[in-house]
């Protein structure tokens, strides 16, 4: 038997020792598993539940594994042992109705617990406590944008129905500029592209910085709104 792939949080050598011990226990009644020497086992970590497994009833000729185990680091020694014994019974050729779901009896489990401990089976990284994920913070970008509008009297925002598949378009403009003078450029360059409040907020921040207006007005010399006055 070989554990040919192991991406779980269990030590390969220690699992192999446990599995060989369990095989020897079952062999006292079932005999040696006929293709034990050719059995390849793959093991992966499991996070959605404690454990699961799959196994072939006979030696697979074109598969990389004869037994596949998924095990959480939180499995007890009892669960790991019964999982392996269960799948090994399938390797012997038994179907579910032909054996107990937990093949190891009380005395066999006692023998296992006398020789192994669950914590000794684990890799060192299994004991690293990961910090909890920070809760996702919801940002109301519309509210943020309106806060900027309240702060800068020349900044205006107009929400309208979107075109070309967009549900929303938001017109963000500097009222110090002549809107008609820049209409086509502003529509296709900015308004058509501003399809969310997050994008509206970022466009507003760029306008506050002033580089867009400075370039369009040739350093504030053309295209200005003659009727705009600072409030």
Backbone bond lengths (Angstrom), bond angles and torsions (degrees), N, CA, C in turn:
res aa  C-N    CA-C-N  psi(-1)  N-CA   C-N-CA  omega(-1)  CA-C   N-CA-C  phi
1 X - - - 1.460 - - 1.526 109.24 -
2 X 1.323 115.06 137.65 1.461 119.91 177.68 1.530 108.94 -134.34
3 X 1.316 116.56 140.10 1.463 121.76 169.05 1.521 105.21 -93.97
4 X 1.309 116.59 98.89 1.464 121.12 -171.11 1.526 113.48 -89.62
5 X 1.326 116.73 -13.09 1.466 119.79 175.52 1.515 108.07 -150.95
6 X 1.330 115.89 131.19 1.461 120.20 -178.41 1.519 109.89 -145.68
7 X 1.318 117.81 104.13 1.462 122.77 177.26 1.528 110.79 -108.70
8 X 1.321 116.45 15.50 1.465 120.88 178.87 1.519 109.75 -85.72
9 X 1.323 115.92 -177.42 1.460 121.67 177.82 1.527 111.61 -95.41
10 X 1.337 116.12 20.71 1.456 121.64 178.10 1.532 110.13 -105.71
11 X 1.342 115.65 143.81 1.462 121.49 177.35 1.533 109.72 -70.57
12 X 1.319 116.69 130.43 1.465 121.45 -177.72 1.534 111.97 -61.49
13 X 1.314 117.17 -48.59 1.467 120.37 -176.45 1.524 111.80 -63.33
14 X 1.328 116.13 -39.43 1.459 119.56 -177.67 1.530 111.22 -72.65
15 X 1.341 116.40 -35.61 1.464 118.96 174.63 1.522 110.55 -65.42
16 X 1.330 116.80 -41.12 1.469 119.80 179.73 1.525 110.52 -61.32
17 X 1.327 116.28 -39.96 1.465 119.93 178.12 1.523 111.00 -62.27
18 X 1.342 115.85 -44.22 1.472 120.49 178.34 1.524 110.74 -63.22
19 X 1.329 117.52 -45.60 1.464 121.00 -176.93 1.535 111.62 -65.23
20 X 1.306 116.50 -38.79 1.475 119.41 177.31 1.524 110.60 -64.61
21 X 1.317 115.82 -38.58 1.463 120.22 178.78 1.531 110.36 -63.23
22 X 1.339 116.30 -43.59 1.466 120.48 179.91 1.527 110.51 -66.80
23 X 1.317 117.34 -39.70 1.462 120.12 177.86 1.532 110.58 -60.08
24 X 1.305 115.84 -41.75 1.464 119.59 178.51 1.529 111.23 -64.07
25 X 1.328 116.54 -35.73 1.465 119.76 176.46 1.528 110.85 -63.14
26 X 1.338 115.64 -49.68 1.466 119.68 -178.49 1.531 111.30 -67.32
27 X 1.304 116.33 -32.42 1.469 120.49 -177.81 1.522 112.54 -64.49
28 X 1.321 117.84 -23.37 1.469 120.65 178.88 1.531 110.89 -62.44
29 X 1.349 115.56 -28.06 1.470 119.70 179.27 1.527 111.61 -108.30
30 X 1.339 116.30 -39.97 1.470 120.40 -174.41 1.524 113.19 -92.48
31 X 1.330 116.64 -15.45 1.460 119.07 -171.75 1.525 109.22 84.71
32 X 1.281 116.80 169.96 1.466 121.31 179.90 1.528 109.97 -64.93
33 X 1.328 116.59 135.45 1.465 119.56 177.67 1.528 108.27 -61.00
34 X 1.347 119.09 124.68 1.474 122.32 -169.09 1.525 114.65 -52.44
35 X 1.307 118.74 -36.85 1.464 119.18 -178.76 1.531 111.83 -116.32
36 X 1.324 115.50 36.69 1.458 122.00 179.25 1.531 111.86 -56.33
37 X 1.303 118.25 -43.04 1.466 121.34 -178.09 1.526 112.30 -65.62
38 X 1.333 117.11 -23.36 1.467 120.94 -178.01 1.530 112.89 -102.67
39 X 1.333 116.93 4.22 1.466 120.50 -177.30 1.524 110.64 -75.30
40 X 1.336 116.53 119.85 1.466 122.89 173.14 1.525 108.77 -104.71
41 X 1.311 115.89 132.05 1.461 121.05 -178.37 1.524 109.57 -117.19
42 X 1.319 115.70 133.20 1.464 122.46 172.06 1.528 108.01 -110.72
43 X 1.322 115.74 138.23 1.464 120.84 -178.46 1.521 108.74 -132.30
44 X 1.328 116.25 135.35 1.460 120.24 176.96 1.527 110.15 -131.66
45 X 1.320 114.06 160.23 1.457 119.72 177.87 1.526 109.46 -73.29
46 X 1.311 116.31 151.90 1.465 121.31 179.68 1.519 108.53 -133.60
47 X 1.333 116.41 129.72 1.457 120.36 -176.56 1.519 113.02 -117.78
48 X 1.329 117.36 -22.00 1.466 119.66 -176.41 1.519 112.06 -79.38
49 X 1.317 118.25 -27.14 1.463 122.35 176.19 1.523 107.08 -153.96
50 X 1.323 118.18 -178.61 1.451 119.99 -172.62 1.529 114.31 -71.52
51 X 1.345 117.85 -49.70 1.459 118.21 -173.10 1.526 111.10 -162.57
52 X 1.327 114.69 160.00 1.466 122.54 172.94 1.522 106.98 -163.26
53 X 1.329 116.44 166.94 1.455 119.21 -179.23 1.519 112.38 -159.17
54 X 1.332 114.62 162.84 1.461 122.45 175.31 1.528 108.18 -141.57
55 X 1.306 116.39 151.20 1.464 119.01 179.88 1.525 110.14 -157.68
56 X 1.338 116.29 152.62 1.458 122.48 177.09 1.527 109.71 -92.16
57 X 1.333 115.15 146.66 1.461 120.52 179.51 1.526 112.44 -76.66
58 X 1.328 115.27 -18.78 1.470 119.31 178.33 1.527 107.59 -144.68
59 X 1.303 116.57 168.21 1.462 121.03 -176.16 1.526 111.11 -58.92
60 X 1.337 117.97 118.43 1.478 119.70 177.95 1.524 110.24 -78.27
61 X 1.317 115.61 132.13 1.462 119.69 -176.04 1.522 113.03 -87.50
62 X 1.331 116.68 -25.97 1.464 119.48 -173.70 1.523 111.48 -127.19
63 X 1.337 117.69 29.98 1.455 122.46 177.82 1.526 109.21 -123.29
64 X 1.338 117.53 146.50 1.466 118.69 -179.17 1.526 113.63 -76.44
65 X 1.334 116.72 -12.01 1.468 119.88 -179.36 1.523 111.11 -140.57
66 X 1.330 114.36 151.72 1.466 120.55 173.84 1.514 111.23 -105.18
67 X 1.353 115.27 -15.34 1.464 121.63 176.55 1.522 107.81 -144.23
68 X 1.332 114.89 137.22 1.466 120.36 -179.59 1.525 107.47 -128.90
69 X 1.341 115.97 122.31 1.461 121.23 -177.53 1.529 110.19 -119.68
70 X 1.327 116.22 138.09 1.465 122.59 172.07 1.520 107.01 -119.26
71 X 1.336 116.15 121.05 1.456 118.85 -173.38 1.529 111.66 -138.20
72 X 1.309 115.39 130.02 1.452 121.65 173.25 1.523 109.42 -77.83
73 X 1.315 116.12 152.67 1.470 119.83 176.22 1.528 111.44 -66.07
74 X 1.332 117.12 -14.98 1.460 121.76 -178.27 1.522 112.96 -88.19
75 X 1.327 117.19 0.91 1.469 119.64 176.52 1.528 109.98 -63.24
76 X 1.302 116.18 142.97 1.463 120.39 173.97 1.528 109.05 -79.13
77 X 1.319 116.30 165.17 1.463 120.74 175.82 1.529 110.02 -60.66
78 X 1.302 116.46 -36.90 1.468 121.33 177.32 1.531 110.35 -60.69
79 X 1.329 117.33 -46.46 1.463 121.17 -177.65 1.524 111.75 -65.93
80 X 1.331 117.00 -43.74 1.469 120.50 178.82 1.525 110.00 -61.37
81 X 1.314 116.26 -43.61 1.467 121.00 -177.58 1.517 111.62 -66.03
82 X 1.331 117.01 -47.31 1.463 120.60 -179.09 1.526 111.19 -67.24
83 X 1.333 117.20 -35.05 1.471 120.02 177.51 1.528 110.31 -61.80
84 X 1.316 116.30 -50.33 1.462 118.83 179.93 1.523 110.92 -62.24
85 X 1.340 117.41 -44.88 1.470 120.46 -178.86 1.524 110.68 -61.90
86 X 1.345 116.56 -38.79 1.466 121.23 179.47 1.527 110.52 -61.82
87 X 1.329 116.60 -49.01 1.464 119.38 -178.49 1.530 110.99 -69.29
88 X 1.323 117.16 -32.60 1.456 119.77 177.94 1.529 111.48 -66.24
89 X 1.332 117.01 -32.93 1.465 119.96 176.08 1.528 110.34 -63.54
90 X 1.326 116.99 -35.18 1.470 119.50 173.69 1.524 109.98 -64.40
91 X 1.348 116.84 -42.29 1.468 119.84 177.43 1.523 111.86 -59.72
92 X 1.317 116.07 -31.85 1.465 119.84 175.78 1.532 110.83 -65.75
93 X 1.339 115.94 -22.27 1.458 120.37 -179.95 1.514 114.07 115.15
94 X 1.322 117.56 2.33 1.467 121.30 -178.24 1.524 111.11 -83.55
95 X 1.331 115.17 143.91 1.457 121.83 171.95 1.530 108.54 -97.08
96 X 1.341 115.99 169.29 1.467 120.08 -171.17 1.530 113.42 -56.12
97 X 1.302 117.64 -39.36 1.462 119.09 -176.11 1.531 113.24 -74.67
98 X 1.325 115.28 -4.04 1.460 119.13 -175.43 1.533 113.90 -100.23
99 X 1.331 117.42 -2.62 1.469 119.26 179.10 1.526 109.92 -153.38
100 X 1.311 115.96 163.04 1.457 121.97 179.28 1.525 109.99 -67.82
101 X 1.326 117.07 145.76 1.459 121.31 179.14 1.528 111.12 -59.09
102 X 1.335 116.19 -36.86 1.468 122.20 174.16 1.533 107.53 -110.31
103 X 1.323 117.99 95.48 1.472 121.01 -170.54 1.533 114.55 -68.93
104 X 1.320 117.57 -26.02 1.462 120.23 -176.06 1.523 110.36 -81.59
105 X 1.323 116.04 131.06 1.468 118.61 179.99 1.531 110.62 -86.13
106 X 1.311 116.02 -179.82 1.456 121.88 -174.41 1.527 111.62 -60.70
107 X 1.336 117.13 -42.16 1.463 120.60 -178.74 1.532 111.18 -66.43
108 X 1.323 116.64 -38.99 1.470 120.21 179.32 1.534 111.18 -66.06
109 X 1.339 116.09 -41.50 1.469 120.19 176.95 1.529 110.05 -62.88
110 X 1.319 117.24 -39.91 1.466 120.82 178.30 1.528 110.77 -62.35
111 X 1.316 117.20 -39.48 1.465 120.98 177.28 1.532 110.63 -62.81
112 X 1.323 115.65 -42.59 1.472 120.77 -179.94 1.530 110.25 -63.69
113 X 1.324 116.85 -45.60 1.460 120.60 -179.09 1.525 111.74 -67.31
114 X 1.313 116.73 -24.53 1.457 119.72 176.18 1.514 113.08 -75.49
115 X 1.318 116.87 -17.44 1.471 121.09 -176.06 1.534 112.84 -111.71
116 X 1.344 117.46 -27.94 1.470 120.87 -175.11 1.525 110.70 -127.11
117 X 1.340 114.71 156.60 1.457 121.85 170.24 1.520 108.16 -129.26
118 X 1.338 116.31 141.68 1.463 120.67 -175.04 1.522 111.18 -58.73
119 X 1.323 118.25 -43.46 1.469 120.51 -176.00 1.527 111.91 -64.46
120 X 1.338 117.19 -27.51 1.463 120.42 179.58 1.524 112.60 -74.00
121 X 1.327 116.85 -16.03 1.465 120.74 179.44 1.524 112.36 -81.17
122 X 1.327 117.31 -16.17 1.459 121.44 -170.43 1.520 112.91 -88.60
123 X 1.347 115.41 149.65 1.457 122.39 172.49 1.535 109.47 -72.02
124 X 1.332 118.64 156.63 1.477 120.98 179.75 1.527 113.26 -56.14
125 X 1.339 116.76 -35.93 1.476 118.74 -176.99 1.524 112.87 -68.35
126 X 1.328 116.74 -14.64 1.466 119.56 177.90 1.521 111.51 -67.51
127 X 1.326 116.90 -18.90 1.462 120.93 -176.42 1.528 112.39 -98.29
128 X 1.323 116.94 0.44 1.463 120.77 177.95 1.532 108.80 -76.92
129 X 1.303 115.90 124.18 1.465 120.80 -179.95 1.527 108.61 -88.98
130 X 1.305 116.05 114.30 1.462 120.58 179.69 1.518 110.00 -79.42
131 X 1.334 117.13 138.15 1.473 118.79 177.78 1.520 110.42 -64.32
132 X 1.315 117.39 144.98 1.469 119.33 179.75 1.521 111.57 -64.08
133 X 1.302 114.89 147.85 1.470 119.15 178.21 1.519 110.11 -64.37
134 X 1.315 114.00 139.27 1.457 117.98 176.11 1.528 109.08 -68.47
135 X 1.322 116.99 137.38 1.472 118.33 178.96 1.516 110.97 -61.94
136 X 1.308 114.85 141.33 1.465 119.73 -179.32 1.526 109.77 -70.07
137 X 1.310 115.03 126.46 1.462 120.36 -178.25 1.526 109.04 -93.92
138 X 1.326 115.66 124.56 1.463 120.28 177.60 1.524 109.26 -84.99
139 X 1.311 115.78 126.33 1.468 120.79 178.67 1.521 108.54 -108.29
140 X 1.309 115.62 124.67 1.465 121.23 177.27 1.529 107.51 -86.57
141 X 1.343 115.58 95.51 1.460 119.65 -175.22 1.523 112.30 -70.25
142 X 1.321 117.79 -27.68 1.471 119.61 175.16 1.527 109.82 -64.37
143 X 1.329 115.67 -44.54 1.463 119.53 178.99 1.526 111.20 -63.33
144 X 1.328 115.95 -41.42 1.459 119.91 178.19 1.535 111.70 -61.50
145 X 1.338 115.29 -40.89 1.465 120.00 179.43 1.516 110.81 -64.45
146 X 1.341 116.41 -42.93 1.463 120.27 -179.10 1.531 112.14 -67.26
147 X 1.312 116.46 -27.91 1.466 119.76 174.94 1.525 110.51 -65.33
148 X 1.342 116.79 -36.98 1.459 120.84 176.61 1.528 111.04 -68.54
149 X 1.335 115.72 -39.97 1.472 120.04 177.88 1.526 110.15 -60.38
150 X 1.319 116.60 -40.73 1.470 120.74 179.59 1.528 111.31 -68.13
151 X 1.321 116.18 -27.55 1.457 120.73 -176.49 1.524 112.48 -83.98
152 X 1.344 116.66 -31.22 1.466 121.29 -177.84 1.523 109.02 -119.09
153 X 1.305 116.56 112.32 1.467 121.02 -172.94 1.526 112.73 -66.18
154 X 1.312 118.45 -24.56 1.463 121.57 -179.11 1.526 113.40 -84.48
155 X 1.319 116.99 -8.92 1.463 121.08 -176.54 1.527 109.79 -88.76
156 X 1.336 116.64 125.13 1.463 120.53 -179.99 1.525 110.64 -125.03
157 X 1.318 115.11 150.21 1.462 121.59 -179.06 1.510 108.65 -134.96
158 X 1.323 116.02 132.61 1.464 121.36 179.52 1.523 108.45 -133.67
159 X 1.318 116.38 123.05 1.465 122.42 -179.19 1.526 109.69 -96.35
160 X 1.328 116.72 133.82 1.459 120.00 179.70 1.526 110.26 -145.13
161 X 1.318 115.81 168.09 1.463 120.59 179.69 1.520 109.98 -65.87
162 X 1.323 115.54 143.74 1.450 120.68 -176.90 1.517 112.84 -81.71
163 X 1.321 115.26 165.33 1.461 122.72 177.33 1.521 109.29 -125.58
164 X 1.317 115.92 163.31 1.467 122.67 174.50 1.534 111.79 56.29
165 X 1.324 115.34 43.28 1.459 119.48 174.53 1.515 115.24 93.09
166 X 1.315 119.11 -13.92 1.460 121.36 178.99 1.526 109.81 -82.19
167 X 1.336 117.32 139.66 1.459 121.14 179.01 1.521 112.47 -78.18
168 X 1.321 114.93 -19.82 1.457 119.12 -171.74 1.515 110.44 -149.21
169 X 1.344 116.08 142.34 1.458 121.61 168.24 1.518 107.20 -131.34
170 X 1.307 115.64 139.70 1.457 120.57 -178.25 1.519 108.50 -124.61
171 X 1.309 114.98 121.75 1.460 120.40 179.80 1.527 108.28 -92.49
172 X 1.309 115.11 115.39 1.464 121.30 177.49 1.529 106.42 -112.22
173 X 1.347 117.22 124.61 1.463 119.27 -171.56 1.520 111.16 -141.94
174 X 1.307 114.27 156.83 1.461 122.73 173.92 1.523 107.78 -99.90
175 X 1.342 117.58 111.25 1.463 121.57 -175.44 1.520 112.95 -70.45
176 X 1.287 118.44 -5.76 1.469 120.79 174.65 1.525 110.85 -76.06
177 X 1.342 115.64 -10.87 1.458 120.58 179.01 1.521 109.92 -100.56
178 X 1.325 115.74 157.33 1.465 121.75 175.78 1.534 107.42 -80.08
179 X 1.332 116.28 108.31 1.464 121.08 -174.56 1.524 111.15 -59.90
180 X 1.341 117.60 -43.23 1.471 121.02 -178.27 1.528 111.02 -63.85
181 X 1.319 116.42 -35.52 1.469 120.83 -178.41 1.529 110.65 -63.36
182 X 1.343 116.41 -36.73 1.461 120.74 -176.27 1.534 113.44 -106.72
183 X 1.348 116.13 12.82 1.468 120.01 -169.47 1.532 113.18 -54.23
184 X 1.324 117.60 -56.88 1.464 120.63 -175.18 1.531 111.30 -62.28
185 X 1.310 114.98 -46.39 1.466 118.68 -179.62 1.527 110.84 -61.51
186 X 1.326 115.64 -44.25 1.476 119.43 -176.60 1.532 111.21 -68.25
187 X 1.330 115.36 -39.91 1.461 120.41 -178.72 1.526 111.31 -60.32
188 X 1.318 116.95 -51.64 1.462 120.82 -173.37 1.536 112.99 -81.28
189 X 1.331 116.04 -29.28 1.462 119.13 -177.08 1.528 112.03 -86.21
190 X 1.325 116.22 -35.88 1.463 119.04 -172.58 1.532 113.71 -118.76
191 X 1.331 117.37 -57.17 1.463 119.82 -172.57 1.528 112.31 -61.39
192 X 1.328 117.18 -45.71 1.463 120.12 -179.53 1.531 111.87 -63.36
193 X 1.316 116.53 -24.48 1.464 121.46 -178.18 1.539 112.58 -91.28
194 X 1.322 116.22 -13.38 1.468 119.89 -175.39 1.522 108.48 -94.73
195 X 1.327 115.80 86.01 1.475 122.12 -171.85 1.530 112.85 -109.96
196 X 1.319 117.40 14.71 1.462 120.56 176.04 1.522 108.70 -155.20
197 X 1.318 116.22 161.89 1.466 119.66 179.28 1.523 111.20 -69.88
198 X 1.318 116.98 -27.47 1.465 119.27 175.08 1.529 110.08 -63.06
199 X 1.339 117.19 -43.96 1.461 121.04 178.59 1.530 110.97 -68.14
200 X 1.345 115.96 -35.84 1.462 119.74 178.15 1.528 110.48 -63.62
201 X 1.313 116.47 -41.88 1.464 120.82 179.41 1.528 110.59 -61.79
202 X 1.325 116.44 -44.01 1.461 119.77 -178.58 1.524 112.38 -69.02
203 X 1.341 117.03 -34.84 1.461 119.45 175.35 1.523 110.03 -66.44
204 X 1.329 116.98 -40.87 1.466 120.81 177.97 1.529 110.70 -60.01
205 X 1.321 116.89 -40.89 1.466 120.45 179.25 1.532 110.83 -64.32
206 X 1.326 116.63 -36.96 1.468 120.14 177.67 1.526 111.05 -67.14
207 X 1.341 115.70 -39.05 1.470 118.63 178.82 1.522 110.84 -66.81
208 X 1.320 116.17 -36.69 1.465 119.86 177.43 1.529 110.18 -63.06
209 X 1.309 116.73 -36.65 1.460 120.81 177.41 1.528 110.45 -64.56
210 X 1.354 117.71 -36.71 1.461 121.74 170.11 1.512 117.14 97.79
211 X 1.319 118.80 -6.06 1.468 120.02 -175.31 1.524 112.26 -66.25
212 X 1.358 116.95 -37.16 1.474 120.64 -179.26 1.523 109.85 -61.82
213 X 1.334 116.73 -50.48 1.461 120.60 -177.76 1.531 111.73 -65.31
214 X 1.314 116.72 -38.42 1.467 120.86 -178.65 1.524 110.49 -61.72
215 X 1.321 116.49 -39.44 1.461 120.20 179.91 1.522 111.15 -72.37
216 X 1.346 117.26 -44.52 1.466 120.78 -177.09 1.525 112.06 -66.42
217 X 1.307 116.98 -36.42 1.474 120.39 -176.04 1.521 112.55 -93.65
218 X 1.331 115.42 9.61 1.478 120.01 -177.67 1.523 109.77 51.64
219 X 1.327 112.85 58.70 1.465 122.46 179.74 1.533 111.46 63.18
220 X 1.364 113.90 46.06 1.469 122.43 173.81 1.539 112.43 63.20
221 X 1.346 115.48 41.73 1.477 118.81 179.08 1.522 112.53 -116.88
222 X 1.335 118.57 -20.88 1.467 120.79 -179.70 1.522 109.26 -132.96
223 X 1.359 114.11 157.29 1.459 119.70 174.36 1.517 113.97 70.21
224 X 1.304 117.58 28.40 1.460 120.70 -179.66 1.525 110.63 -90.83
225 X 1.294 117.18 153.96 1.462 123.58 179.34 1.522 108.68 -87.57
226 X 1.319 115.10 106.78 1.470 120.18 -175.97 1.528 111.94 -67.38
227 X 1.333 117.78 -21.11 1.462 120.57 -175.76 1.538 112.50 -91.58
228 X 1.339 117.14 -6.77 1.464 118.41 -176.18 1.507 110.64 -80.67
229 X 1.319 115.45 134.57 1.456 121.30 176.68 1.535 108.44 -132.04
230 X 1.322 115.94 142.53 1.458 121.38 176.99 1.519 109.30 -64.77
231 X 1.330 116.06 127.64 1.464 118.96 179.54 1.522 110.46 -78.63
